[in-house]
Amino acid sequence: EKLNEAIALQNETRERVRKLYEMRKKDAPPITGEEALTVTTAAHLMPRQQFNAMMDELLRHLGSAKGNGDYRARVIITGGEMDNPEFLAGIEQQGALSVAEVVCFGQRSFGDPIRDEAGDPLERIARHRFFQVPCARMVECFDQQVATLKDTVREFKADGIIFQRMKFCDPWAGDAHNLFWRMRKEGIPL
């Protein structure tokens, strides 16, 4: 019963983060990548009810906020674990605007809600986590990573992708090389 309640609460968080990312598809998004990564990182650290209440307030505020159209390029940040908003601030200070972060503490960690209300909750969580996350550590998911990135570039009207990886994350180091050539073939700067 408690696991089902936790799944429902997590799904509420996922919905709020999805709404935040939808706002970032605008030509003048009301939030920067630095700010968005701060929010998604907080989602991993804060009590869920408190985070959801604060997200409701943030989403109301952003709904009427003037967006940021002062950028030279819209970029997607991808790679492994990244919980450092200052890294994005450095990129954005150079004139880019991060419109989506497909990283472990960003968009990748939220994704779709856990569905199928029937069945063992632990199995539902495990299946969702195993099949939802296109991470380099997952065997035979490279084509899914590429498809996700291509869809994200299109949906967020990005001009290119910036790949970053945490030092010693060997699975992402291997994928960086493959992603470079695949994105080049697709005509997407990486």
Summary of the structure (lengths in Angstrom):
residues: 190
radius of gyration: 16.7
end to end distance: 45.2
largest distance: 49.7
contacts: 570
relative contact order: 0.15
helix: 55%
strand: 10%
